[in-house]
């Protein structure tokens, strides 16, 4: 999946931002012996030691060679950048699933409309489909980790296989397909340290920020970043830490004004880490403050604004979570489970986009945004 060529992560070209880069694997399967899936899809031993038994009605469908019903639930249908890539990835994953499970996979995708997401609504949507008998296999992108533990465990206990993507979970799902936040932060810091060595920059004053810095994934990305920077350079200082990361919101105007205030109030600031989609607004605030070449950024995910910042030399990298691949995983995982008795592992990797591959990233992103 990795080195030397541009590759598609799913069956449809340009669905995910897969840019050639040599980076370490940051996600890994559960420790050996944690579960035993040797009897799948009929039965298996789960993370907590309990036994999963496939619902008889689903087992009968598989035995009869009938199509299965697959449900994908995700946080919101209206988050900029995120939602279009998730929708495209779902469609591509569903298409690929048809080639794995020959009788067919009938897919449905549901999400709350609110851009902030709504845990209660998302859970209710899932429960409604399960109650109607429309779910033989389920994939969830949880809006929060703890908010979906119960429905994951209840669904598994009812004999319906569950996979989760994008956000780590405390549940009994068969696979959680995503990156590990603490290691993401460490990788981001190492990219910055390598960039400093290559460019001759010697950064000393850093800030941590994000749309919702209280989330566990934001905390991990901030802590991993700060710890790695401080280990490499004990003289580095941070204007804040993971416990009080700057809250920017996900609103572009508010994010921009928050960064304006940060820059104005911290004249010695040299670097900003944004742990989600807001780095492009930090880039704009830097330009408008006349601080190009003095303050730099790094951010997560890929947008045209972030790519512009990378090309201008303000943003060191955009760290692509490969949202489309996350969204496509569940359909492939369900099909592989029912066709081959195989539980797909968590093999997702975080990919950095830098000046070296920004043109390819822009091409891929334009393909996604253009439909």
Beta strands, then each sheet from edge to edge (+ up, - down):
strand 1: 43-45
strand 2: 51-53
strand 3: 68-74
strand 4: 105-111
strand 5: 137-140
strand 6: 161-165
strand 7: 175-177
strand 8: 205-210
strand 9: 237-238
strand 10: 246-247
strand 11: 271-274
strand 12: 296-300
strand 13: 315-320
strand 14: 351-353
sheet 1: 1+ 2-
sheet 2: 4+ 3+ 5+ 6+ 7+
sheet 3: 9+ 8+ 10+
sheet 4: 9+ 8+ 11+ 12+ 13+ 14-
end
